[in-house]
Amino acid sequence: MYNGTSAKDYFNHTGEYASDSEVTDIIPDRLHLDALQVGQVFHSHEYYVSADEIRAFSSKYDPQPFHMDDELAKDSIFNGLTASGWLTVSITMNLLVKSLPLAQGIIGTGVEKINWHRPTRPGDRLRISATITEITRSPARPDRAGVSIHISTIGQDNKIRQELVGNLLILRAKDPSATC
């Protein structure tokens, strides 16, 4: 699920991105700080976005007509039903958790930017490509580092729906030879 060598597992024999049913389930090792490096890329499976999910999320968190009503959405700037950008962010997080196997979990310390390049629509199949762009080790706490990650959320048409730059806190593995 990560690095250039395993990235090929996510492409079918024609070089196109594979759907969930074509990808073998691989359970990667849990990663600590020392296993990460700048430039490392993580890819996810696809996630299908349904109209029902768009409406349910929006009715609870972003109740705007172009997210909830097909007819009203046709007369909006989007010319049809679209997902809330916050649903796209939530799907991105779901895919990141499943494709970036951090031993201590994904601990966010902030988001530098979120850009929505085009709307997510019913029937879209989203996937992510997440690249580590910076690792800053803490001089005061050598057991941890800040890690910047650039995440592109991509549709089945290979067009980017969203880009996000996030900051994570990553921990080193505990030294098994150390005593308490």
C-alpha positions in Angstrom: 0.0 0.0 0.0 3.0 2.3 0.1 6.3 3.1 -1.6 6.8 2.9 -5.3 7.2 -0.8 -5.3 3.9 -1.6 -3.8 2.1 1.1 -5.7 2.0 -1.1 -8.7 -0.4 -3.4 -6.8 -3.1 -0.8 -7.3 -3.0 -0.9 -11.1 -4.5 -3.6 -13.3 -2.8 -5.2 -16.3 -3.7 -2.3 -18.6 -2.1 0.2 -16.3 -5.4 1.7 -15.2 -6.2 2.2 -11.5 -7.7 -1.0 -10.1 -11.1 -1.1 -8.4 -11.5 -2.4 -4.9 -12.5 -5.8 -6.3 -9.3 -6.1 -8.3 -7.0 -5.2 -5.4 -5.7 -7.9 -3.1 -6.2 -7.2 0.5 -2.7 -6.5 1.9 -2.3 -5.9 5.6 0.9 -3.8 5.8 3.1 -3.7 8.9 2.3 -0.9 11.3 4.8 2.0 10.7 6.7 4.1 13.2 8.7 7.2 12.5 11.9 5.5 11.5 10.1 3.7 8.7 9.0 6.9 7.0 10.9 9.1 4.6 10.2 12.2 2.5 8.8 11.3 -0.9 7.2 8.1 0.3 3.7 7.7 -1.3 0.7 5.8 0.0 -2.2 4.8 -2.2 -5.7 3.8 -1.2 -8.5 1.6 -2.4 -11.4 3.2 -4.1 -14.5 4.5 -2.2 -17.9 4.7 -3.9 -19.9 7.8 -3.1 -23.7 7.4 -3.3 -26.4 10.0 -3.6 -27.9 8.7 -0.4 -24.6 9.2 1.5 -24.3 12.7 0.1 -27.9 13.6 1.2 -27.6 12.0 4.7 -24.3 13.7 5.5 -25.5 17.1 4.2 -28.8 17.0 6.0 -26.9 16.5 9.3 -23.8 18.7 8.7 -24.1 21.0 5.6 -27.8 21.5 4.8 -27.6 23.3 1.5 -30.0 22.6 -1.4 -27.3 21.6 -3.8 -26.2 18.9 -1.4 -29.7 17.5 -0.6 -32.2 18.1 -3.4 -31.7 16.9 -7.0 -34.1 19.4 -8.5 -32.9 22.4 -6.6 -29.3 21.4 -7.3 -29.9 21.5 -11.1 -30.5 25.3 -10.7 -27.4 25.8 -8.7 -23.8 26.7 -9.8 -23.1 23.0 -9.7 -25.8 22.0 -12.2 -26.6 18.9 -10.1 -26.3 17.2 -6.8 -22.8 17.5 -5.2 -21.2 16.3 -2.0 -20.3 18.7 0.7 -16.6 19.4 0.7 -16.6 18.2 4.3 -17.9 14.8 3.2 -15.0 14.7 0.7 -12.6 15.5 3.6 -14.2 12.8 5.7 -13.9 10.2 2.9 -10.3 11.3 2.5 -9.6 10.7 6.2 -11.3 7.3 6.0 -9.0 6.3 3.0 -5.9 7.8 4.7 -6.5 5.7 7.9 -6.9 2.6 5.8 -3.8 3.2 3.6 -1.3 4.8 6.0 -0.8 2.2 8.7 0.8 4.2 11.5 1.4 2.2 14.6 0.1 4.9 16.9 -2.7 6.0 14.6 -3.0 9.2 12.6 -2.6 12.1 15.0 -3.3 15.4 13.3 -1.8 18.6 14.5 -3.3 20.8 11.8 -4.2 21.4 8.2 -2.3 23.9 6.2 -4.7 24.0 3.3 -7.7 22.3 1.7 -8.6 23.0 -1.9 -11.7 21.7 -3.6 -10.8 21.7 -7.3 -14.1 20.1 -8.6 -17.2 18.7 -6.9 -17.6 15.2 -5.8 -20.8 13.8 -7.3 -23.0 10.7 -6.8 -21.4 7.7 -8.4 -17.8 9.0 -8.0 -15.2 6.5 -7.0 -12.6 8.3 -5.0 -9.1 7.2 -4.0 -6.2 9.0 -2.5 -2.5 9.4 -3.1 -0.7 10.7 0.0 3.0 11.9 -0.2 5.2 12.7 2.8 6.7 16.1 2.0 8.6 16.9 5.2 9.7 15.2 8.4 10.8 17.5 11.2 12.3 15.7 14.2 11.7 17.3 17.6 14.9 18.4 19.3 13.3 18.4 22.7 11.4 15.1 22.2 13.5 12.6 20.2 10.7 10.1 20.3 8.6 12.1 17.8 8.5 14.2 14.7 6.1 16.5 12.8 5.3 15.1 9.4 3.7 17.0 6.5 1.6 15.1 4.1 0.1 16.2 0.8 -3.0 14.2 0.0 -4.8 14.3 -3.4 -8.3 12.9 -3.6 -8.8 11.6 -7.1 -11.9 10.5 -9.0 -12.4 7.6 -11.4 -11.7 10.0 -14.2 -8.2 10.7 -12.8 -9.2 14.3 -12.0 -8.3 15.7 -8.6 -11.4 16.6 -6.5 -9.5 17.8 -3.5 -6.0 18.5 -2.2 -5.1 18.7 1.4 -1.8 19.4 3.2 -1.9 18.1 6.7 0.5 18.0 9.6 0.8 14.8 11.7 2.6 13.8 14.9 4.4 10.5 14.4 6.2 8.5 17.1 9.2 6.3 17.1 8.9 2.7 18.1 9.5 2.1 21.7 12.9 0.5 22.3 12.2 -3.1 23.3 15.6 -3.3 25.1 14.9 -0.2 27.3 13.7 -0.9 30.8 11.0 1.0 32.6 
